[in-house]
């Protein structure tokens, strides 16, 4: 039982950390100029990404993480 509680606390902490990180990214997107480039790290490569798509992905991640908590 203690092990289960420990895993639950660890998972919760990971989710909180991911949520905080994504909220920071969301705030940074709002500060960008309309013509700013957005890149996504895929493995060792930075790939240019459409800004509305990137914003939607972050919003979906926040929604998912919040639901998991």
C-alpha angles and dihedrals in degrees: 000000000000089000091053091050091048091052091047092052091047092050091048091051091051091050092048090050092049091047092051091048092050092047089054090051090049090053091047091053089056090055094053123102116247093252096047119126119238122204132192123209110232109177107309094337131088110218122195111243133194108257097226089049092049091048091049091050092053091047090051091048091052090049092049095046092048090051091050092053 
